[in-house]
Amino acid sequence: MSDLARRAEKLDATDELAAKRGEFELDDTVYLDGNSLGALPAAVPGRVEDVVRRQWGRLRIRSWDESGWWTAPERIGDRIAPLVGAAPGQIVVGDSTSVNVFKALVAAVRMAGPGRDEIVVDASTFPTDGYIAESAARLTGCALRPVRPAELPGALGARTAAVLVNHVDYRTGRLHDLPSLTAAVHAAGALAVWDLCHSAGALPVGLDAHGVDLAVGCTYKYLNGGPGAPAYLYVRRELQDRFDSPLPGWNSHADPFGMSPAYTPAPGALRGRVGTPDILSLLALEAALEVWEGVPVEAVRAKSLALTDFFLECVTAYVPPGAVECLTPLAHAERGSQVALRCADAGDVMKRLIDRGVVGDFRHPDVLRFGFTPLYVGFADVERAARVLGEVLGEVLDEVAGGRAE
Ligand SMILES: *Cc1c(COP(=O)(O)O)cnc(C)c1O
């Protein structure tokens, strides 16, 4: 056994979150793709079976009240709230992240003061946020200005209405400074909209503490809600009365069953709802969130950093020199819960890794992404992933050298 393998054993033995792995359905593959699709919590299949067979099958329409279907979007929002540092009553679950980006951005522009006609968007954003921001800008008569997060403070001014930033860059794993950027947005008199897709469930966010105005995020990555699980929308309490949704569906009406032709928005978080909630996905998510019971986000963050530190150390030890370049910042304050490595033939390298039981993903054109989900990834997984990566890259280099010699 190598020194690193022994170290991994020791780290696993003292890991206070180690028992959480047993609450997930996993096999002996090393699953480092929880930043794309979180693993299945073991409680979910039984719950979904009950929701389908008993709640839907037997109670039928009664379940809207008796099984708590109608209030699920706010109830589940309150379950997500402590994970992102929000007091209850400010988060509603439903629709996709893309749709919630649209609601948040248009509503932010509508709340911004007069004369503010510019939306600033993270230039390195996940594509959907950029597409939606462009459309939101056109609809609200704003100009769209893409700015790199590091250059944000200097780019804000009297025309800025809203700023949309990703908390963690989906490609590089870079963590942006939410407190200071939010303060800069507020100093310019604009509203801050944060996309938490790659941070919620992996690190503390502190939405209330830092005065974030609006936030969105998905639940199928670090929150393990399942494929296509509904996203969430946070609207800071002080702004809720002014939140003017661009998608005012009947579910956000103050009296939805009054069936009035005139729209009167509901108070509070439920103003962010649109249409009938997707109950099957919502209740699968609710069961998935039970794994967070008693888990402090600070412990998750500490383990996440220990995992990524150890992975980087193992990569340095096992991977042929110069074969990869790390795109993820080494400073803890700038690192999310993933490591992105640039290398030649990254698509082929990832295929070979997956064939050998190490699952990460490939992002065009040359990036290997490894996501570290502290609730179910252990240090032995990390050591094995780096060791197999070293073997695969060694083979690829040998093949290239062999090809040259022929
Ligand atoms: C994963 C992700 C999304 C996904 O959006 P959907 O509407 O759920 O497909 C959006 N934005 C970011 C930053 C993401 O990482």
The ligand as a Gaussian input file, in Angstrom:
#p B3LYP/6-31G(d) Opt

LIG

0 1
 C      -26.577000      23.304000     -13.875000
 C      -26.740000      24.764000     -14.128000
 C      -27.908000      25.268000     -14.720000
 C      -28.976000      24.335000     -15.196000
 O      -30.128000      24.978000     -15.593000
 P      -31.445000      24.109000     -15.868000
 O      -32.460000      25.079000     -16.204000
 O      -31.698000      23.301000     -14.643000
 O      -31.126000      23.171000     -16.997000
 C      -28.025000      26.642000     -14.851000
 N      -27.053000      27.479000     -14.439000
 C      -25.910000      27.009000     -13.882000
 C      -24.871000      27.963000     -13.426000
 C      -25.719000      25.645000     -13.723000
 O      -24.591000      25.187000     -13.194000

